[in-house]
Amino acid sequence: MSTPDFTSTEAKASYGIGLQMGQQVKGAFEGVSIDAVVSGIQDAFAGQNPQIPADDINAAFMEIQERLQAQQAEMAKKYAAEGETFLAENAKRDEVTVLESGLQYEVITEGSGEKPTADSTVRTHYAGTLVDGQEFDSSYKRGEPAEFPVGGVIKGWTEALQMMPVGSKWKLYVPYQLAYGEQGAGGAIGPFQALIFEIELLDIVS
């Protein structure tokens, strides 16, 4: 296949459409065939009748969807079991406090300032990891503290922040029920995943 001429605006936009489609299709399911995808696009552009009956296509979509759901269910069980095991072992450590909600925390530095309320907006530095140590977010690496309402974050944060005096640095061990629940948050955070955060409460903004 020859390389298209990308000098025109239309060609660049067309390439962008194809690039976006490719990125979406690539991660759609394991075993996706680029040749079959291109064949379907070509038939649609040419106005040709589909090479595969609609019933067969719909049946294939349903089967793929069932496979993906089964895979997601297995991963959810795995994440839930890993989180439960980690939290159960972590709770045995003397320096860890376990709250009635299931939230666990460890005081690294105890501040002496005011404590925020659920209606406060706070400024923090933080780093978040999975229980296997994989980091998924860090304000430290971005080089800029984050501001947010105490009542507008995950439940584990909302509960802990109201207990933290300004100047404190705590390590939180958050069960999935107090994090992103059964849905996860996309990207590195899957469903049913327990999370670990180091939070440094810098200030109460309002």
Contacts in CASP RR format, 6 or more apart in sequence:
PFRMAT RR
TARGET T0000
AUTHOR 0000-0000-0000
METHOD contacts of the structure
MODEL  1
MSTPDFTSTEAKASYGIGLQMGQQVKGAFEGVSIDAVVSGIQDAFAGQNP
QIPADDINAAFMEIQERLQAQQAEMAKKYAAEGETFLAENAKRDEVTVLE
SGLQYEVITEGSGEKPTADSTVRTHYAGTLVDGQEFDSSYKRGEPAEFPV
GGVIKGWTEALQMMPVGSKWKLYVPYQLAYGEQGAGGAIGPFQALIFEIE
LLDIVS
4 11 0 8 1.000
4 15 0 8 1.000
5 11 0 8 1.000
6 12 0 8 1.000
6 15 0 8 1.000
22 37 0 8 1.000
25 32 0 8 1.000
25 37 0 8 1.000
26 32 0 8 1.000
29 64 0 8 1.000
29 67 0 8 1.000
29 68 0 8 1.000
39 51 0 8 1.000
40 50 0 8 1.000
40 51 0 8 1.000
43 49 0 8 1.000
43 50 0 8 1.000
43 51 0 8 1.000
50 57 0 8 1.000
72 191 0 8 1.000
75 190 0 8 1.000
75 191 0 8 1.000
76 182 0 8 1.000
76 191 0 8 1.000
76 192 0 8 1.000
77 192 0 8 1.000
79 176 0 8 1.000
79 190 0 8 1.000
79 191 0 8 1.000
79 192 0 8 1.000
79 193 0 8 1.000
79 194 0 8 1.000
80 176 0 8 1.000
80 192 0 8 1.000
82 131 0 8 1.000
82 132 0 8 1.000
82 193 0 8 1.000
82 194 0 8 1.000
83 131 0 8 1.000
83 175 0 8 1.000
83 176 0 8 1.000
83 192 0 8 1.000
83 193 0 8 1.000
83 194 0 8 1.000
84 194 0 8 1.000
86 131 0 8 1.000
86 173 0 8 1.000
86 194 0 8 1.000
87 102 0 8 1.000
87 104 0 8 1.000
87 173 0 8 1.000
87 175 0 8 1.000
87 194 0 8 1.000
90 96 0 8 1.000
90 104 0 8 1.000
90 173 0 8 1.000
91 98 0 8 1.000
91 104 0 8 1.000
93 106 0 8 1.000
95 106 0 8 1.000
95 107 0 8 1.000
96 104 0 8 1.000
96 105 0 8 1.000
96 106 0 8 1.000
96 173 0 8 1.000
97 104 0 8 1.000
97 105 0 8 1.000
97 106 0 8 1.000
97 107 0 8 1.000
98 104 0 8 1.000
99 105 0 8 1.000
99 159 0 8 1.000
101 155 0 8 1.000
101 156 0 8 1.000
101 159 0 8 1.000
101 178 0 8 1.000
102 175 0 8 1.000
102 177 0 8 1.000
102 178 0 8 1.000
103 156 0 8 1.000
103 159 0 8 1.000
103 160 0 8 1.000
103 172 0 8 1.000
103 173 0 8 1.000
103 174 0 8 1.000
103 175 0 8 1.000
103 178 0 8 1.000
104 172 0 8 1.000
104 173 0 8 1.000
104 174 0 8 1.000
105 160 0 8 1.000
105 163 0 8 1.000
105 170 0 8 1.000
105 171 0 8 1.000
105 172 0 8 1.000
105 173 0 8 1.000
106 170 0 8 1.000
106 171 0 8 1.000
106 173 0 8 1.000
107 168 0 8 1.000
107 170 0 8 1.000
108 169 0 8 1.000
108 170 0 8 1.000
108 171 0 8 1.000
108 198 0 8 1.000
109 167 0 8 1.000
109 168 0 8 1.000
109 169 0 8 1.000
109 200 0 8 1.000
110 165 0 8 1.000
110 168 0 8 1.000
111 164 0 8 1.000
111 165 0 8 1.000
111 166 0 8 1.000
111 167 0 8 1.000
111 168 0 8 1.000
111 201 0 8 1.000
112 165 0 8 1.000
112 166 0 8 1.000
112 167 0 8 1.000
113 165 0 8 1.000
113 166 0 8 1.000
113 167 0 8 1.000
114 165 0 8 1.000
114 166 0 8 1.000
114 204 0 8 1.000
115 162 0 8 1.000
115 163 0 8 1.000
115 164 0 8 1.000
115 165 0 8 1.000
115 166 0 8 1.000
116 122 0 8 1.000
116 150 0 8 1.000
116 161 0 8 1.000
116 162 0 8 1.000
116 164 0 8 1.000
116 166 0 8 1.000
116 201 0 8 1.000
116 204 0 8 1.000
117 150 0 8 1.000
117 162 0 8 1.000
118 150 0 8 1.000
118 151 0 8 1.000
118 158 0 8 1.000
118 162 0 8 1.000
119 149 0 8 1.000
119 150 0 8 1.000
119 151 0 8 1.000
120 149 0 8 1.000
120 150 0 8 1.000
120 161 0 8 1.000
120 204 0 8 1.000
120 205 0 8 1.000
120 206 0 8 1.000
121 147 0 8 1.000
121 148 0 8 1.000
121 149 0 8 1.000
121 150 0 8 1.000
121 204 0 8 1.000
121 205 0 8 1.000
121 206 0 8 1.000
122 147 0 8 1.000
122 148 0 8 1.000
122 149 0 8 1.000
122 150 0 8 1.000
122 161 0 8 1.000
122 201 0 8 1.000
122 202 0 8 1.000
122 203 0 8 1.000
122 204 0 8 1.000
122 205 0 8 1.000
123 145 0 8 1.000
123 146 0 8 1.000
123 147 0 8 1.000
123 202 0 8 1.000
123 203 0 8 1.000
123 204 0 8 1.000
123 205 0 8 1.000
124 139 0 8 1.000
124 145 0 8 1.000
124 146 0 8 1.000
124 147 0 8 1.000
124 148 0 8 1.000
124 199 0 8 1.000
124 200 0 8 1.000
124 201 0 8 1.000
124 202 0 8 1.000
125 139 0 8 1.000
125 140 0 8 1.000
125 145 0 8 1.000
125 146 0 8 1.000
125 199 0 8 1.000
125 200 0 8 1.000
125 202 0 8 1.000
126 137 0 8 1.000
126 138 0 8 1.000
126 139 0 8 1.000
126 140 0 8 1.000
126 146 0 8 1.000
126 197 0 8 1.000
126 198 0 8 1.000
126 199 0 8 1.000
126 200 0 8 1.000
127 135 0 8 1.000
127 137 0 8 1.000
127 138 0 8 1.000
127 139 0 8 1.000
127 140 0 8 1.000
127 141 0 8 1.000
127 197 0 8 1.000
127 198 0 8 1.000
128 135 0 8 1.000
128 136 0 8 1.000
128 137 0 8 1.000
128 138 0 8 1.000
128 195 0 8 1.000
128 196 0 8 1.000
128 197 0 8 1.000
128 198 0 8 1.000
129 135 0 8 1.000
129 136 0 8 1.000
129 195 0 8 1.000
129 196 0 8 1.000
129 197 0 8 1.000
130 136 0 8 1.000
130 188 0 8 1.000
130 189 0 8 1.000
130 193 0 8 1.000
130 194 0 8 1.000
130 195 0 8 1.000
130 196 0 8 1.000
131 193 0 8 1.000
131 194 0 8 1.000
131 195 0 8 1.000
131 196 0 8 1.000
133 196 0 8 1.000
134 188 0 8 1.000
136 187 0 8 1.000
136 188 0 8 1.000
136 189 0 8 1.000
139 145 0 8 1.000
139 146 0 8 1.000
145 202 0 8 1.000
147 205 0 8 1.000
150 157 0 8 1.000
150 158 0 8 1.000
150 161 0 8 1.000
150 162 0 8 1.000
151 158 0 8 1.000
152 158 0 8 1.000
153 161 0 8 1.000
154 174 0 8 1.000
154 178 0 8 1.000
154 179 0 8 1.000
154 180 0 8 1.000
155 177 0 8 1.000
155 178 0 8 1.000
155 179 0 8 1.000
156 172 0 8 1.000
156 174 0 8 1.000
156 178 0 8 1.000
156 179 0 8 1.000
157 172 0 8 1.000
157 174 0 8 1.000
157 197 0 8 1.000
157 199 0 8 1.000
159 178 0 8 1.000
160 170 0 8 1.000
160 172 0 8 1.000
160 199 0 8 1.000
161 199 0 8 1.000
161 201 0 8 1.000
164 170 0 8 1.000
164 199 0 8 1.000
164 201 0 8 1.000
165 201 0 8 1.000
166 201 0 8 1.000
166 202 0 8 1.000
166 203 0 8 1.000
166 204 0 8 1.000
167 200 0 8 1.000
167 201 0 8 1.000
167 202 0 8 1.000
168 200 0 8 1.000
168 201 0 8 1.000
169 198 0 8 1.000
169 199 0 8 1.000
169 200 0 8 1.000
169 201 0 8 1.000
170 198 0 8 1.000
170 199 0 8 1.000
171 196 0 8 1.000
171 197 0 8 1.000
171 198 0 8 1.000
171 199 0 8 1.000
172 195 0 8 1.000
172 196 0 8 1.000
172 197 0 8 1.000
172 198 0 8 1.000
172 199 0 8 1.000
173 194 0 8 1.000
173 196 0 8 1.000
174 194 0 8 1.000
174 195 0 8 1.000
174 196 0 8 1.000
174 197 0 8 1.000
175 194 0 8 1.000
176 182 0 8 1.000
176 184 0 8 1.000
176 191 0 8 1.000
176 192 0 8 1.000
176 193 0 8 1.000
176 194 0 8 1.000
176 195 0 8 1.000
179 189 0 8 1.000
179 193 0 8 1.000
179 194 0 8 1.000
179 195 0 8 1.000
180 189 0 8 1.000
180 190 0 8 1.000
180 191 0 8 1.000
180 193 0 8 1.000
180 195 0 8 1.000
181 191 0 8 1.000
181 192 0 8 1.000
182 191 0 8 1.000
182 192 0 8 1.000
183 191 0 8 1.000
184 190 0 8 1.000
184 191 0 8 1.000
184 192 0 8 1.000
184 193 0 8 1.000
189 195 0 8 1.000
END
